[in-house]
């Protein structure tokens, strides 16, 4: 049974991407299989295990969305990102479709969250609710070539996307997992005026952290205890590695 404190929590799973680097032509990236199941099915199962109801789980679909909807049926809810305008845009679309009583929203990527354990997510949500912040970011130490976490001397934190990294910053091992938790009202208020990422020309979730920092809002960065629970899948080699690992994991 879902703990009462989670009754007003919703989850948005980003599942609209095509997966260009993985040559996905006939199905979305999240529907590629590891352990004989779609990648995204693992995070949905984990959320169900925690006790989230279908109304609380929104899959944001786009490319070949019929494949996702056919697989999950009415076990979750859906929102459609017709145009690929970035992670923040997808999160906003998903958030807006959640029931009115949802006031805190967990946002996860459907393609890198297959290894998350229920207790890991519950602890992350607990930290967010307990500390009454408007934004929480999940990080981990894996040294992957993705958004790096730069911690400044004044305690402030910055996400530097891979397109902007200096050679020195590329050596940083702490990365953003792309998993966030937001106070819903705050995110829905700031998104309409959110600037585009300069090089990517899309709306990125890291910008939300920058806005919170610049506006002196209360936010936090939570580091994952077990870095093996985050598994980014962006290449065929990583897909093979995830497939081998998932069979040992479950």
C-alpha positions as CSV (number, residue, x, y, z in Angstrom):
1,X,0.0,0.0,0.0
2,X,1.2,3.5,-0.9
3,X,2.4,5.4,2.2
4,X,-0.1,8.3,2.9
5,X,2.7,10.9,2.4
6,X,2.9,9.8,-1.3
7,X,-0.8,10.3,-2.1
8,X,0.0,13.8,-3.4
9,X,3.1,12.7,-5.3
10,X,3.0,12.1,-9.1
11,X,5.6,10.6,-11.4
12,X,6.4,11.7,-15.0
13,X,8.4,9.3,-17.0
14,X,10.1,10.7,-20.1
15,X,9.5,8.2,-22.9
16,X,9.0,10.3,-26.1
17,X,12.5,10.1,-27.5
18,X,13.5,8.4,-30.7
19,X,17.0,7.1,-29.8
20,X,18.8,8.3,-32.9
21,X,22.2,7.0,-31.8
22,X,20.7,3.5,-31.4
23,X,19.1,3.6,-34.9
24,X,15.6,3.4,-33.6
25,X,13.4,3.6,-36.6
26,X,10.3,1.4,-35.7
27,X,10.1,1.9,-32.0
28,X,10.9,4.5,-29.3
29,X,14.2,4.1,-27.5
30,X,12.5,3.2,-24.2
31,X,10.9,0.1,-25.9
32,X,14.3,-1.5,-26.7
33,X,14.6,-4.7,-24.8
34,X,16.9,-5.7,-21.9
35,X,16.2,-8.9,-20.1
36,X,13.5,-9.7,-22.7
37,X,11.4,-6.6,-21.6
38,X,11.3,-3.0,-22.7
39,X,13.7,-0.8,-20.8
40,X,10.9,1.5,-19.5
41,X,8.9,-1.5,-18.1
42,X,11.3,-1.8,-15.2
43,X,10.7,1.7,-13.8
44,X,7.0,1.3,-14.2
45,X,7.1,-2.0,-12.3
46,X,9.2,-0.4,-9.6
47,X,6.7,2.5,-9.2
48,X,3.8,0.0,-9.1
49,X,5.7,-2.0,-6.4
50,X,6.0,1.2,-4.3
51,X,2.3,1.6,-4.7
52,X,1.7,4.3,-7.2
53,X,-1.6,4.1,-9.0
54,X,-2.0,4.6,-12.7
55,X,-3.4,8.1,-12.2
56,X,-0.1,9.1,-10.5
57,X,2.2,7.7,-13.2
58,X,2.3,9.6,-16.5
59,X,4.3,8.3,-19.4
60,X,5.2,11.2,-21.8
61,X,5.1,9.6,-25.3
62,X,5.9,10.9,-28.7
63,X,7.8,8.9,-31.4
64,X,5.9,5.7,-32.2
65,X,3.8,6.3,-29.1
66,X,1.4,3.5,-30.2
67,X,4.0,0.9,-29.3
68,X,4.3,2.2,-25.7
69,X,0.5,2.5,-25.3
70,X,-0.1,-0.9,-26.7
71,X,2.4,-2.4,-24.2
72,X,1.2,-0.7,-21.1
73,X,-2.5,-0.3,-21.9
74,X,-4.5,1.4,-19.2
75,X,-2.0,0.5,-16.4
76,X,-0.6,4.1,-16.5
77,X,-1.7,7.5,-17.9
78,X,-0.2,9.2,-20.9
79,X,0.6,12.7,-22.2
80,X,1.9,13.3,-25.8
81,X,4.9,15.4,-26.7
82,X,4.1,16.0,-30.3
83,X,7.3,18.0,-30.9
84,X,10.7,17.0,-29.4
85,X,11.4,20.2,-27.5
86,X,13.6,18.9,-24.7
87,X,13.3,17.2,-21.3
88,X,11.8,20.3,-19.5
89,X,9.1,20.6,-22.1
90,X,8.3,16.9,-21.8
91,X,8.2,17.2,-18.0
92,X,5.9,20.2,-18.2
93,X,3.5,18.4,-20.6
94,X,3.4,15.3,-18.3
95,X,3.0,17.4,-15.1
96,X,0.1,19.4,-16.5
97,X,-1.8,16.1,-17.2
98,X,-1.5,14.8,-13.6
99,X,-4.5,15.1,-11.2
100,X,-5.1,18.4,-9.4
101,X,-4.3,16.9,-6.0
102,X,-0.7,16.1,-7.0
103,X,1.6,18.8,-5.6
104,X,5.0,17.2,-5.9
105,X,6.3,15.5,-9.0
106,X,9.2,13.0,-9.5
107,X,10.6,13.2,-13.1
108,X,12.6,10.2,-14.4
109,X,14.0,9.2,-17.8
110,X,12.5,6.1,-19.2
111,X,15.8,4.9,-20.7
112,X,18.2,5.1,-17.7
113,X,16.1,4.1,-14.7
114,X,15.6,0.4,-15.1
115,X,17.9,-0.5,-12.2
116,X,16.4,1.9,-9.7
117,X,15.3,0.1,-6.5
118,X,12.0,1.0,-4.8
119,X,13.8,2.0,-1.6
120,X,16.1,4.3,-3.5
121,X,13.2,6.3,-5.0
122,X,11.3,6.3,-1.7
123,X,14.4,7.7,0.1
124,X,14.9,10.4,-2.6
125,X,11.2,11.4,-2.3
126,X,11.4,11.4,1.5
127,X,14.4,13.8,1.4
128,X,12.6,16.1,-0.9
129,X,9.4,16.2,1.2
130,X,11.3,16.4,4.5
131,X,13.5,19.3,3.5
132,X,10.6,21.3,1.9
133,X,12.6,22.2,-1.2
134,X,11.2,23.3,-4.6
135,X,13.7,21.1,-6.5
136,X,15.8,18.0,-5.7
137,X,18.3,16.5,-8.1
138,X,19.6,13.0,-8.0
139,X,23.3,12.6,-8.8
140,X,25.8,9.7,-8.8
141,X,29.5,9.0,-9.4
142,X,30.0,7.1,-12.6
143,X,32.2,9.4,-14.7
144,X,29.9,9.1,-17.7
145,X,30.1,11.6,-20.5
146,X,26.9,13.3,-19.6
147,X,25.9,16.4,-17.5
148,X,28.5,17.0,-14.8
149,X,27.9,18.4,-11.4
150,X,30.1,21.4,-10.5
151,X,30.0,22.3,-6.9
152,X,31.0,25.9,-6.1
153,X,32.7,27.1,-2.9
154,X,29.6,29.0,-1.8
155,X,27.6,25.7,-1.7
156,X,25.8,26.4,-5.0
157,X,25.6,23.6,-7.6
158,X,25.6,23.8,-11.4
159,X,24.9,21.2,-14.1
160,X,27.2,21.5,-17.1
161,X,25.9,19.6,-20.1
162,X,28.4,17.6,-22.1
163,X,28.2,20.1,-25.0
164,X,29.6,22.8,-22.8
165,X,32.3,20.9,-20.8
166,X,35.8,22.1,-20.6
167,X,38.6,19.6,-20.6
168,X,39.0,20.0,-16.8
169,X,35.3,19.5,-16.2
170,X,35.3,16.3,-18.2
171,X,37.4,14.8,-15.4
172,X,34.5,15.3,-12.9
173,X,33.0,11.9,-11.9
174,X,29.7,13.2,-10.3
175,X,26.9,13.4,-12.9
176,X,23.3,14.4,-13.1
177,X,21.1,11.3,-13.4
178,X,18.4,13.4,-15.0
179,X,16.1,12.4,-12.1
180,X,14.5,15.4,-10.5
181,X,11.7,16.1,-8.0
182,X,9.8,19.3,-8.2
183,X,7.3,21.3,-6.3
184,X,4.7,21.2,-9.1
185,X,3.3,24.8,-8.7
186,X,6.9,26.2,-8.9
187,X,7.8,24.3,-12.1
188,X,4.6,25.1,-13.8
189,X,5.1,28.7,-13.0
190,X,8.7,29.0,-14.3
191,X,8.5,26.8,-17.4
192,X,6.6,29.2,-19.7
193,X,9.5,31.8,-19.4
194,X,12.3,29.2,-19.4
195,X,15.1,30.0,-21.9
196,X,16.2,27.5,-24.5
197,X,19.6,25.7,-24.1
198,X,21.8,27.7,-26.5
199,X,23.4,24.9,-28.4
200,X,20.6,22.3,-28.4
201,X,17.8,24.8,-29.0
202,X,15.5,23.0,-26.6
203,X,14.2,23.2,-23.1
204,X,16.4,21.3,-20.6
205,X,15.7,20.3,-17.1
206,X,19.2,21.5,-15.9
207,X,17.9,25.0,-16.6
208,X,15.4,24.6,-13.8
209,X,18.2,24.1,-11.4
210,X,19.9,27.3,-12.7
211,X,16.6,29.2,-12.2
212,X,16.2,27.9,-8.6
213,X,19.8,28.9,-7.9
214,X,19.6,32.3,-9.4
215,X,16.3,33.1,-7.7
216,X,17.7,32.0,-4.3
217,X,15.1,29.3,-4.0
218,X,15.7,26.3,-1.7
219,X,16.9,23.3,-3.6
220,X,19.1,20.3,-2.9
221,X,21.3,17.7,-4.6
222,X,21.1,14.1,-3.3
223,X,23.8,11.7,-4.3
224,X,22.8,8.1,-5.0
225,X,24.4,5.6,-2.6
226,X,24.7,2.8,-5.2
227,X,26.0,4.2,-8.5
228,X,25.1,0.9,-10.2
229,X,21.4,1.8,-10.0
230,X,21.8,4.4,-12.7
231,X,22.5,3.0,-16.2
232,X,22.5,5.3,-19.2
233,X,21.9,3.6,-22.5
234,X,23.0,5.6,-25.5
235,X,25.0,3.1,-27.6
236,X,24.6,-0.4,-28.8
237,X,27.5,-1.4,-26.5
238,X,25.7,0.1,-23.5
239,X,22.5,-1.7,-24.5
240,X,24.4,-5.0,-24.5
241,X,25.9,-4.2,-21.1
242,X,22.5,-3.4,-19.7
243,X,21.0,-6.5,-21.1
244,X,23.7,-8.6,-19.4
245,X,23.5,-6.7,-16.1
246,X,19.7,-6.8,-15.8
247,X,19.7,-10.6,-16.0
248,X,21.9,-10.7,-12.9
249,X,20.1,-7.9,-11.2
250,X,16.5,-9.3,-11.1
